[in-house]
Amino acid sequence: TCSIHREENEAVIASVLKDCPDFDVKYALSNWSRRGLDDDGLSSEQSDALVRVDPKEDMTNGFFVALLARKGMSVVSHKKKKMRERRKRRRKQNSSEKIAKKPKQS
């Protein structure tokens, strides 16, 4: 988000994790030192996985980063799955377009 407010960041992530128990927070931007704030709904490990950018400290706009992934699925395997799904849709679409363009034989 482009927000620095706990209620728009950590609190939202805590709510999402509560409502969607099959998701978890993954560690984002490991070289960034400023991490998420403690929140009642997040473990310290989950807060540490979040990223905060402070306008005063970082000389930029403030923002917040959270990386969520389905439990039991690595971020890489999730990306690979999405790529396979996209390729499958494209092949299906291309196949449909070829059939539509095929000239009718009389």
C-alpha positions in Angstrom: 0.0 0.0 0.0 1.0 3.6 -0.1 0.0 4.1 3.5 2.0 4.2 6.7 -1.0 3.6 9.0 -1.2 0.4 11.0 -4.9 0.0 10.5 -4.5 0.1 6.7 -1.5 -2.3 6.8 -0.8 -4.8 9.6 -4.4 -4.8 10.8 -5.6 -5.6 7.2 -3.1 -8.4 6.9 -4.1 -9.8 10.3 -7.7 -9.7 9.2 -7.0 -11.4 5.9 -5.0 -14.2 7.6 -7.8 -14.7 10.1 -10.5 -14.9 7.3 -8.3 -16.9 4.9 -6.5 -19.5 7.0 -5.0 -21.2 4.0 -2.7 -18.2 3.4 0.3 -17.1 5.3 2.8 -14.2 5.1 6.1 -14.8 3.3 9.3 -12.8 4.0 9.5 -9.9 1.6 12.5 -7.8 0.5 15.0 -9.4 2.8 17.6 -6.6 2.4 15.2 -4.0 3.8 15.7 -3.3 7.5 12.4 -1.7 8.5 9.9 -4.4 9.2 6.2 -4.5 10.1 4.8 -3.2 13.4 3.6 -5.5 16.1 -0.2 -6.2 15.8 -2.4 -8.2 18.1 -3.5 -10.4 15.2 0.1 -11.2 13.9 2.9 -13.2 15.4 6.3 -11.5 15.7 7.5 -13.8 12.8 4.6 -12.6 10.6 5.3 -8.9 11.5 9.0 -9.4 10.7 8.1 -10.7 7.2 6.3 -7.4 6.4 8.1 -4.3 5.0 7.6 -0.6 6.0 9.1 2.4 4.3 9.2 5.5 6.5 9.1 8.9 4.7 11.3 10.5 7.4 13.9 7.7 7.5 14.0 6.7 3.9 13.5 10.1 2.1 10.6 8.7 0.0 6.9 8.3 0.3 5.8 5.9 2.9 4.6 2.5 1.8 4.0 -1.0 3.1 4.7 -4.4 1.5 3.2 -7.8 2.4 3.7 -11.0 0.4 0.9 -13.5 0.9 1.1 -17.1 -0.4 -1.2 -20.1 0.0 0.1 -22.4 2.7 2.0 -25.4 1.4 2.9 -23.6 -1.8 6.1 -21.7 -2.3 6.0 -18.4 -4.0 8.0 -19.9 -6.9 5.7 -22.9 -7.3 2.7 -20.5 -7.2 4.2 -18.4 -10.0 4.9 -21.5 -12.0 1.3 -22.7 -11.6 0.0 -19.3 -12.7 2.3 -19.4 -15.8 1.0 -22.9 -16.7 -2.6 -21.7 -16.4 -1.9 -18.7 -18.6 -0.2 -20.8 -21.3 -3.1 -23.2 -21.2 -5.6 -20.3 -21.7 -3.5 -18.9 -24.6 -3.3 -22.3 -26.3 -7.1 -22.7 -26.0 -7.7 -19.1 -27.2 -5.2 -19.6 -30.2 -6.9 -22.9 -31.0 -10.4 -21.2 -31.0 -9.0 -18.4 -33.2 -7.6 -20.9 -35.8 -10.9 -22.7 -36.0 -12.8 -19.4 -36.4 -10.4 -18.3 -39.2 -10.5 -21.6 -41.1 -12.2 -21.1 -44.4 -15.3 -23.1 -45.0 -15.1 -25.7 -47.7 -18.1 -26.1 -50.0 
